[in-house]
Amino acid sequence: MRFHSFDLLATLVAVVHGNGAVLFANAALEDALGISRRAIVGSHFPDNFTEPSHLQNALQGAGGNEFAALRYDAWLKRLNHDPLPVHVIVTQTEKADEIIVELLPLEQQARQDREERLSEQAQANKELIRNLAHEIKNPLGGIRGAAQLLEMEMESRELIEYTQVIIHEADRLQTLVDRLLAPHRRPHLVGDVNIHEVCERVRSLILAEFPKGLKVVRDYDTSIPEFRGDREQLIQTVLNIAHNACQALVEQIAEGDACLTFYTRIARQTTFGKQRYRLALELHVIDNGPGVPDSIKDRIFYPLVSGREGGSGLGLTLAQTFVQQHHGLIECDSVPGRTDFKILIPLP
């Protein structure tokens, strides 16, 4: 059928007659209403709204060629759920008595705007970091080389200590620059990935570093299929998030009541990054620590932002970069006593 391309859209779409009878409903609308497509087709579409008259008037206006498109906000009724706030777009088609009604959930729209903003910020940060790192790298080698030459000419042990400080700090900065450039240098090595093997590898590394006082809970959905990805990048992603969590759990670890949870599920018909996916991996890394400080909550994925004394502020930036290379998304929900990092990656 010619309307089936609407099933690829993340927004809710119905094609209706001027009298309100539904000709077609896409998969997103079917999910939102909680009603089968067969039951929706032929029904009176305005009845799905808390105020049906608004859509009925809009359909009459579209049928009378009073406008090409009309927008307004409304509440969509759902089976066994509270009404959903939506932005309604009523558009005429070239065919007589055939009108497209598109519904954008306001919460989803706000989330898409936030994701788009974060994506743009991440891209800008990536370019800034890459350019800045290259600019730092060249003079850094010169500074280190000059310090080594000076050291060879010096006889005073006290003065040599100063050149050693210069060399040591230059090496430390070089390591930082290498970490900033690492995601852009290393090729993306794609293979079959089992997410639970990734989690188990991270679990063993974490328990080796924190053998006492930390409980690691595994809540896996073993039906999750393998997918194509870079295994090492995903291990590094989950390890960075888990390691950050353990650093925040220092007091709980000392008291013996720290808990870190790896939780995997399949998300069905989910939307992120402006696309709708039939299936996606949903991996949560949850800790019972004090939570992300309010002062950095909105900036935790920015480079060099850290809530811990002595932290580099690169762990989450690299994690975000690696997940984005898998066309995925990382979200964080944090309150005192529970911080949840959710990784979403499309599945085949």
WOTA-V731341 format. One record per backbone hydrogen bond with DSSP energy under -1.0 kcal/mol. NH is the residue of the N-H (numbers start at 1). CO is the residue of the C=O. If there is no record, write none. Layout:
<<NH;CO> <NH;CO>>
//
This chain:
<<4;1> <6;3> <7;4> <8;5> <9;6> <12;103> <14;101> <15;24> <16;99> <17;21> <20;17> <22;43> <23;15> <24;15> <26;13> <30;26> <31;27> <32;28> <33;29> <34;30> <35;30> <40;36> <41;37> <42;22> <43;40> <45;20> <47;44> <48;45> <49;46> <50;75> <54;51> <56;52> <57;53> <58;54> <59;55> <60;56> <61;57> <62;58> <63;59> <64;60> <65;62> <66;61> <70;90> <72;88> <74;86> <76;84> <77;48> <79;33> <81;78> <84;76> <86;74> <87;104> <88;72> <89;102> <90;70> <91;100> <92;68> <99;16> <100;91> <101;14> <102;89> <103;12> <104;87> <106;85> <109;105> <110;106> <111;107> <112;108> <113;109> <114;110> <115;111> <116;112> <117;113> <118;114> <119;115> <120;116> <121;117> <122;118> <123;119> <124;120> <125;121> <126;122> <127;123> <128;124> <129;125> <130;126> <131;127> <132;128> <133;129> <134;130> <135;131> <136;132> <137;133> <138;134> <140;136> <141;137> <142;138> <143;139> <144;140> <145;141> <146;142> <147;143> <148;144> <149;145> <150;146> <151;147> <152;148> <160;156> <161;157> <163;159> <164;160> <165;161> <166;162> <167;163> <168;164> <169;165> <170;166> <171;167> <172;168> <173;169> <174;170> <175;171> <176;172> <177;173> <178;174> <179;175> <180;176> <181;177> <182;178> <184;181> <185;181> <186;182> <191;229> <193;227> <198;194> <199;195> <200;196> <201;197> <202;198> <203;199> <204;200> <205;201> <206;202> <207;203> <208;204> <209;205> <210;206> <215;258> <217;260> <219;262> <224;221> <227;193> <229;191> <234;230> <235;231> <236;232> <237;233> <238;234> <239;235> <240;236> <241;237> <242;238> <243;239> <244;240> <245;241> <246;242> <247;243> <248;244> <249;245> <253;249> <254;250> <255;251> <256;252> <257;252> <258;213> <260;215> <261;286> <262;217> <263;284> <264;219> <265;282> <267;280> <269;278> <270;277> <272;275> <275;272> <277;270> <280;267> <281;345> <282;265> <283;343> <284;263> <285;341> <286;261> <287;339> <288;259> <296;293> <299;296> <302;299> <304;313> <305;302> <311;308> <318;314> <319;315> <320;316> <321;317> <322;318> <323;319> <324;320> <325;321> <326;323> <327;324> <328;323> <329;344> <331;342> <333;340> <335;338> <337;289> <338;335> <339;287> <340;333> <341;285> <342;331> <343;283> <344;329> <345;281> <347;279>>
//
